[in-house]
Every structure is written in C-alpha cells, then in structure tokens.
Amino acid sequence: MSNNQQIVHSVQSTNLADILERVLDKGIVIAGDIQIKLADVELLTIKIRLLIASVDKAQQIGINWWERDSYLSSKAKDLELSQANAKLTRRIESLEEKLSAKVRLRAGKGGSASPRPELGTKAGGKKSRI
C-alpha cells in the first residue's frame, strides 16, 4: 500500500509541474472589473488585467515593456540618456543661433557687437553716473 501512495504522490507532483509549464508556455489572462455604486451612482471603477506567461511567450505576443524601463534595463537607461543629451544639444544650438542673430542685428544697426548692453547705461544709451 505504501507503493501506491508514492506513485500517487509523484503523479500529483508531475501534474502540478505540467500545469505550471503549460501556463507559462501558453499564457493565461485574468480580467475583471470592480464597480462600487451607491444609489445607482457609480463612485469607483477598478479594471484589473493580469497576464501570466513566460518571458519568451510575452515577447512572442509583443509584450516587452521591461526592455524600455530604465529601472530594469541598462540599455533603456543608455537610450534615455542619449535622447536627453540630443535634446539638450539641439536646444543649445537653437539658443546659440538666436543669440548670434541678435548680435548681427545689433552690429548692423551700428550698435555694439556685444550681446549684452553695457553695465551702467540707461534706456536710450546715455551713461549714468554710478
């Protein structure tokens, strides 16, 4: 009788392992909505969506958010930093172009080629006594 118990036990373990392997291989979706109403007035709605699958299966169906999360992927962090660097570089170039255009405009009007007005001048260009 002890042999039968051992066989049943090993079959149950195998079934659990098989079920887990199938779930991870094929994936399972659990979805549900929770609504809280008071006198036919909806106060709160919670939508729950849960996908359980292996990483390979998730990638096959197009889910790979962890590859773009900078907290989970060093590649994503590097990409994020390079994009921020490119954006700042474009902004600096734009500001330099605007500053250069103002300097040329002032030089063309016979004014100072300096991008900033002299310190100690009043509006109208007259020097004040400091």
MDAnalysis code that builds the backbone (N, CA, C; Angstrom):
import MDAnalysis as mda
import numpy as np

u = mda.Universe.empty(390, n_residues=130, atom_resindex=np.repeat(np.arange(130), 3), trajectory=True)
u.add_TopologyAttr("name", ["N", "CA", "C"] * 130)
u.add_TopologyAttr("resid", np.arange(1, 131))
u.add_TopologyAttr("resname", ["MET", "SER", "ASN", "ASN", "GLN", "GLN", "ILE", "VAL", "HIS", "SER", "VAL", "GLN", "SER", "THR", "ASN", "LEU", "ALA", "ASP", "ILE", "LEU", "GLU", "ARG", "VAL", "LEU", "ASP", "LYS", "GLY", "ILE", "VAL", "ILE", "ALA", "GLY", "ASP", "ILE", "GLN", "ILE", "LYS", "LEU", "ALA", "ASP", "VAL", "GLU", "LEU", "LEU", "THR", "ILE", "LYS", "ILE", "ARG", "LEU", "LEU", "ILE", "ALA", "SER", "VAL", "ASP", "LYS", "ALA", "GLN", "GLN", "ILE", "GLY", "ILE", "ASN", "TRP", "TRP", "GLU", "ARG", "ASP", "SER", "TYR", "LEU", "SER", "SER", "LYS", "ALA", "LYS", "ASP", "LEU", "GLU", "LEU", "SER", "GLN", "ALA", "ASN", "ALA", "LYS", "LEU", "THR", "ARG", "ARG", "ILE", "GLU", "SER", "LEU", "GLU", "GLU", "LYS", "LEU", "SER", "ALA", "LYS", "VAL", "ARG", "LEU", "ARG", "ALA", "GLY", "LYS", "GLY", "GLY", "SER", "ALA", "SER", "PRO", "ARG", "PRO", "GLU", "LEU", "GLY", "THR", "LYS", "ALA", "GLY", "GLY", "LYS", "LYS", "SER", "ARG", "ILE"])
u.atoms.positions = np.array([
    [0.796, -1.181, 0.000],
    [0.000, 0.000, 0.000],
    [0.851, 1.263, 0.000],
    [2.017, 1.209, 0.579],
    [2.897, 2.368, 0.571],
    [3.409, 2.666, -0.832],
    [3.535, 1.628, -1.676],
    [3.940, 1.856, -3.072],
    [2.901, 2.674, -3.819],
    [1.619, 2.384, -3.575],
    [0.550, 3.135, -4.238],
    [0.573, 4.605, -3.823],
    [0.833, 4.882, -2.562],
    [0.876, 6.259, -2.089],
    [2.033, 7.017, -2.733],
    [3.169, 6.359, -2.911],
    [4.319, 7.015, -3.541],
    [4.030, 7.319, -5.001],
    [3.381, 6.403, -5.673],
    [3.059, 6.603, -7.085],
    [2.076, 7.768, -7.230],
    [1.048, 7.801, -6.398],
    [0.065, 8.883, -6.458],
    [0.734, 10.216, -6.184],
    [1.634, 10.233, -5.217],
    [2.330, 11.472, -4.877],
    [3.180, 11.965, -6.046],
    [3.923, 11.096, -6.712],
    [4.764, 11.519, -7.826],
    [3.927, 11.968, -9.020],
    [2.776, 11.341, -9.239],
    [1.887, 11.744, -10.330],
    [1.326, 13.138, -10.048],
    [0.952, 13.422, -8.799],
    [0.439, 14.732, -8.450],
    [1.502, 15.809, -8.653],
    [2.744, 15.528, -8.301],
    [3.828, 16.491, -8.498],
    [4.054, 16.751, -9.974],
    [4.015, 15.706, -10.759],
    [4.200, 15.865, -12.197],
    [3.068, 16.683, -12.789],
    [1.851, 16.446, -12.358],
    [0.712, 17.203, -12.872],
    [0.839, 18.685, -12.540],
    [1.270, 19.000, -11.339],
    [1.452, 20.392, -10.964],
    [2.540, 21.042, -11.813],
    [3.642, 20.332, -12.031],
    [4.723, 20.847, -12.874],
    [4.249, 21.025, -14.314],
    [3.462, 20.068, -14.799],
    [2.930, 20.171, -16.168],
    [1.992, 21.364, -16.313],
    [1.153, 21.561, -15.300],
    [0.214, 22.691, -15.349],
    [0.976, 24.011, -15.354],
    [1.970, 24.124, -14.488],
    [2.768, 25.345, -14.448],
    [3.495, 25.574, -15.769],
    [4.040, 24.516, -16.351],
    [4.737, 24.640, -17.644],
    [3.775, 25.080, -18.741],
    [2.580, 24.515, -18.754],
    [1.581, 24.898, -19.767],
    [1.155, 26.358, -19.610],
    [0.931, 26.757, -18.364],
    [0.500, 28.143, -18.121],
    [1.575, 29.109, -18.594],
    [2.838, 28.831, -18.252],
    [3.913, 29.731, -18.661],
    [4.148, 29.674, -20.163],
    [3.964, 28.503, -20.769],
    [4.196, 28.361, -22.204],
    [3.093, 29.022, -23.018],
    [1.862, 28.819, -22.647],
    [0.738, 29.348, -23.414],
    [0.283, 30.708, -22.898],
    [0.422, 30.932, -21.611],
    [-0.027, 32.183, -21.014],
    [-1.463, 32.076, -20.555],
    [-1.800, 32.897, -19.590],
    [-3.166, 32.944, -19.084],
    [-3.495, 34.405, -18.785],
    [-4.710, 34.779, -19.111],
    [-5.166, 36.149, -18.870],
    [-6.306, 36.098, -17.869],
    [-6.199, 36.933, -16.860],
    [-7.262, 37.068, -15.866],
    [-7.718, 38.519, -15.941],
    [-9.005, 38.718, -16.166],
    [-9.532, 40.073, -16.305],
    [-10.770, 40.210, -15.439],
    [-10.934, 41.378, -14.874],
    [-12.111, 41.620, -14.057],
    [-12.302, 43.095, -13.813],
    [-13.532, 43.469, -13.541],
    [-13.870, 44.855, -13.239],
    [-14.594, 44.888, -11.906],
    [-14.248, 45.860, -11.102],
    [-14.909, 46.068, -9.826],
    [-15.559, 47.445, -9.879],
    [-16.844, 47.495, -9.620],
    [-17.556, 48.766, -9.616],
    [-18.232, 48.960, -8.270],
    [-18.103, 50.142, -7.729],
    [-18.762, 50.489, -6.476],
    [-19.794, 51.565, -6.791],
    [-21.048, 51.236, -6.487],
    [-22.145, 52.162, -6.762],
    [-22.916, 52.424, -5.479],
    [-23.433, 53.614, -5.408],
    [-24.298, 53.993, -4.296],
    [-25.531, 54.665, -4.884],
    [-26.672, 54.055, -4.697],
    [-27.936, 54.583, -5.234],
    [-27.822, 54.845, -6.741],
    [-27.353, 53.873, -7.471],
    [-27.183, 53.928, -8.933],
    [-26.229, 55.017, -9.404],
    [-25.360, 55.492, -8.514],
    [-24.324, 56.455, -8.879],
    [-22.987, 55.741, -8.753],
    [-22.292, 55.663, -9.861],
    [-21.009, 54.964, -9.861],
    [-19.959, 55.817, -9.156],
    [-19.397, 55.280, -8.092],
    [-18.396, 56.007, -7.322],
    [-16.978, 55.624, -7.718],
    [-16.760, 54.358, -8.050],
    [-15.405, 53.881, -8.319],
    [-15.458, 52.685, -9.256],
    [-14.566, 52.667, -10.233],
    [-14.413, 51.516, -11.120],
    [-12.948, 51.137, -11.147],
    [-12.677, 49.882, -10.895],
    [-11.304, 49.360, -10.954],
    [-11.278, 48.265, -12.002],
    [-10.401, 48.422, -12.985],
    [-10.245, 47.413, -14.026],
    [-8.952, 46.650, -13.771],
    [-9.070, 45.350, -13.657],
    [-7.910, 44.504, -13.365],
    [-7.636, 43.625, -14.575],
    [-6.394, 43.695, -15.058],
    [-5.944, 42.846, -16.165],
    [-4.635, 42.210, -15.737],
    [-4.562, 40.901, -15.761],
    [-3.374, 40.178, -15.316],
    [-3.007, 39.155, -16.372],
    [-1.759, 39.182, -16.802],
    [-1.247, 38.213, -17.766],
    [-0.120, 37.450, -17.097],
    [-0.243, 36.140, -17.084],
    [0.817, 35.289, -16.549],
    [1.365, 34.480, -17.712],
    [2.660, 34.669, -17.991],
    [3.291, 33.957, -19.102],
    [4.794, 33.991, -18.906],
    [5.496, 33.177, -19.650],
    [6.958, 33.208, -19.620],
    [7.437, 34.430, -20.401],
    [8.682, 34.785, -20.215],
    [9.257, 35.929, -20.931],
    [9.233, 35.674, -22.436],
    [9.554, 34.457, -22.839],
    [9.550, 34.128, -24.269],
    [8.160, 34.295, -24.872],
    [7.144, 33.804, -24.183],
    [5.774, 33.916, -24.685],
    [5.337, 35.382, -24.724],
    [5.689, 36.137, -23.703],
    [5.332, 37.557, -23.671],
    [5.955, 38.282, -24.861],
    [7.212, 37.989, -25.165],
    [7.865, 38.629, -26.306],
    [7.219, 38.206, -27.617],
    [6.780, 36.959, -27.715],
    [6.110, 36.490, -28.930],
    [4.821, 37.261, -29.200],
    [4.112, 37.621, -28.140],
    [2.852, 38.342, -28.336],
    [3.035, 39.858, -28.280],
    [4.293, 40.309, -28.217],
    [4.589, 41.731, -28.339],
    [4.652, 42.501, -27.038],
    [4.783, 41.802, -25.933],
    [4.897, 42.486, -24.644],
    [6.357, 42.437, -24.218],
    [6.977, 43.617, -24.141],
    [8.390, 43.685, -23.725],
    [8.694, 45.007, -23.018],
    [7.784, 45.454, -22.187],
    [7.927, 46.748, -21.514],
    [9.161, 46.808, -20.632],
    [9.636, 45.703, -20.128],
    [10.808, 45.704, -19.245],
    [12.078, 46.069, -20.003],
    [12.073, 45.935, -21.320],
    [13.243, 46.312, -22.118],
    [13.351, 47.827, -22.257],
    [12.230, 48.553, -22.109],
    [12.221, 50.010, -22.239],
    [12.201, 50.724, -20.893],
    [12.143, 49.981, -19.803],
    [12.098, 50.565, -18.463],
    [13.522, 50.813, -17.982],
    [13.879, 52.076, -17.744],
    [15.255, 52.418, -17.376],
    [15.650, 51.876, -16.007],
    [14.677, 51.518, -15.184],
    [14.990, 50.929, -13.881],
    [15.351, 49.448, -14.007],
    [14.915, 48.814, -15.082],
    [15.134, 47.378, -15.246],
    [16.169, 47.034, -16.308],
    [16.473, 47.966, -17.201],
    [17.358, 47.658, -18.323],
    [18.417, 48.748, -18.479],
    [19.674, 48.340, -18.518],
    [20.749, 49.320, -18.713],
    [20.714, 49.870, -20.140],
    [20.270, 49.072, -21.108],
    [20.148, 49.558, -22.486],
    [19.127, 50.684, -22.566],
    [18.022, 50.514, -21.852],
    [16.983, 51.546, -21.849],
    [17.493, 52.818, -21.191],
    [18.268, 52.685, -20.118],
    [18.819, 53.861, -19.433],
    [19.781, 54.599, -20.358],
    [20.640, 53.843, -21.077],
    [21.567, 54.470, -22.022],
    [20.816, 55.189, -23.133],
    [19.763, 54.571, -23.643],
    [18.960, 55.189, -24.695],
    [18.293, 56.460, -24.179],
    [17.759, 56.395, -22.959],
    [17.113, 57.560, -22.352],
    [18.104, 58.709, -22.197],
    [19.304, 58.405, -21.740],
    [20.325, 59.444, -21.562],
    [20.762, 60.029, -22.901],
    [20.926, 59.187, -23.915],
    [21.352, 59.708, -25.216],
    [20.264, 60.580, -25.845],
    [18.990, 60.223, -25.633],
    [17.905, 61.055, -26.148],
    [17.856, 62.404, -25.432],
    [18.059, 62.395, -24.118],
    [18.080, 63.646, -23.362],
    [19.263, 64.503, -23.793],
    [20.406, 63.878, -24.027],
    [21.595, 64.597, -24.484],
    [21.351, 65.235, -25.850],
    [20.745, 64.492, -26.767],
    [20.455, 65.030, -28.100],
    [19.483, 66.204, -28.016],
    [18.487, 66.096, -27.142],
    [17.512, 67.177, -26.978],
    [18.188, 68.432, -26.432],
    [19.047, 68.273, -25.439],
    [19.757, 69.428, -24.877],
    [20.711, 70.043, -25.898],
    [21.364, 69.207, -26.687],
    [22.274, 69.710, -27.722],
    [21.510, 70.555, -28.737],
    [20.327, 70.067, -29.179],
    [19.512, 70.840, -30.127],
    [19.071, 72.162, -29.507],
    [18.727, 72.140, -28.230],
    [18.291, 73.365, -27.561],
    [19.430, 74.381, -27.462],
    [20.625, 73.918, -27.131],
    [21.789, 74.811, -27.049],
    [22.084, 75.417, -28.411],
    [22.030, 74.584, -29.465],
    [22.288, 75.096, -30.818],
    [21.256, 76.156, -31.201],
    [19.991, 75.916, -30.850],
    [18.939, 76.885, -31.154],
    [19.185, 78.203, -30.428],
    [19.529, 78.124, -29.151],
    [19.802, 79.343, -28.384],
    [21.023, 80.083, -28.918],
    [22.058, 79.351, -29.320],
    [23.250, 79.989, -29.888],
    [22.918, 80.698, -31.197],
    [22.042, 80.077, -32.014],
    [21.635, 80.717, -33.275],
    [20.868, 82.006, -33.002],
    [19.956, 81.981, -32.021],
    [19.191, 83.181, -31.685],
    [20.104, 84.281, -31.162],
    [21.055, 83.922, -30.320],
    [21.999, 84.887, -29.771],
    [22.863, 85.470, -30.884],
    [23.315, 84.634, -31.778],
    [24.134, 85.082, -32.898],
    [23.348, 86.032, -33.797],
    [22.062, 85.740, -34.026],
    [21.225, 86.611, -34.859],
    [21.039, 87.970, -34.194],
    [20.880, 88.000, -32.869],
    [20.743, 89.279, -32.162],
    [22.028, 90.091, -32.252],
    [23.170, 89.443, -32.135],
    [24.456, 90.144, -32.223],
    [24.619, 90.746, -33.609],
    [24.280, 89.987, -34.653],
    [24.385, 90.503, -36.026],
    [23.432, 91.667, -36.240],
    [22.235, 91.579, -35.658],
    [21.253, 92.639, -35.801],
    [21.748, 93.918, -35.139],
    [22.324, 93.814, -33.969],
    [22.860, 94.983, -33.281],
    [24.047, 95.563, -34.031],
    [24.891, 94.704, -34.551],
    [26.065, 95.181, -35.297],
    [25.617, 95.893, -36.575],
    [24.546, 95.414, -37.186],
    [24.027, 96.031, -38.399],
    [23.388, 97.378, -38.142],
    [22.894, 97.644, -36.941],
    [22.261, 98.913, -36.605],
    [23.287, 99.932, -36.128],
    [24.523, 99.546, -36.113],
    [25.556, 100.470, -35.659],
    [25.756, 100.417, -34.166],
    [25.129, 99.482, -33.536],
    [25.265, 99.352, -32.101],
    [26.462, 98.494, -31.758],
    [26.577, 98.193, -30.532],
    [27.677, 97.371, -30.050],
    [27.509, 95.948, -30.544],
    [28.607, 95.294, -30.826],
    [28.556, 93.903, -31.253],
    [28.414, 92.975, -30.057],
    [28.461, 93.534, -28.878],
    [28.340, 92.731, -27.663],
    [26.895, 92.264, -27.514],
    [26.670, 91.008, -27.119],
    [25.299, 90.531, -26.993],
    [24.573, 91.134, -25.801],
    [25.307, 91.719, -24.824],
    [24.678, 92.337, -23.657],
    [24.960, 93.831, -23.672],
    [24.000, 94.647, -23.224],
    [24.266, 96.076, -23.148],
    [25.295, 96.349, -22.057],
    [25.982, 97.486, -22.204],
    [26.992, 97.840, -21.204],
    [26.337, 98.040, -19.861],
    [27.062, 97.710, -18.828],
    [26.562, 97.936, -17.490],
    [26.600, 99.432, -17.207],
    [25.628, 99.910, -16.498],
    [25.618, 101.315, -16.115],
    [25.017, 102.217, -17.162],
    [24.263, 101.703, -18.136],
    [23.636, 102.573, -19.133],
    [22.152, 102.645, -18.860],
    [21.576, 103.787, -19.176],
    [20.129, 103.971, -19.050],
    [19.488, 103.640, -20.380],
    [18.184, 103.496, -20.363],
    [17.467, 103.299, -21.617],
    [17.714, 104.512, -22.495],
    [17.989, 104.310, -23.729],
    [18.301, 105.410, -24.638],
    [19.789, 105.501, -24.893],
    [20.595, 104.730, -24.182],
    [22.024, 104.659, -24.454],
    [22.875, 105.649, -23.711],
    [22.300, 106.536, -22.861],
    [23.109, 107.516, -22.146],
    [23.677, 106.858, -20.899],
    [24.947, 107.154, -20.633],
    [25.611, 106.589, -19.489],
    [25.148, 107.301, -18.217],
    [24.959, 106.504, -17.188],
    [24.560, 107.081, -15.905],
    [25.775, 107.205, -15.011],
    [25.659, 108.056, -14.077],
    [26.762, 108.227, -13.116],
    [26.501, 107.275, -11.949],
    [27.422, 106.382, -11.746],
    [27.267, 105.384, -10.680],
    [28.163, 105.752, -9.524],
])
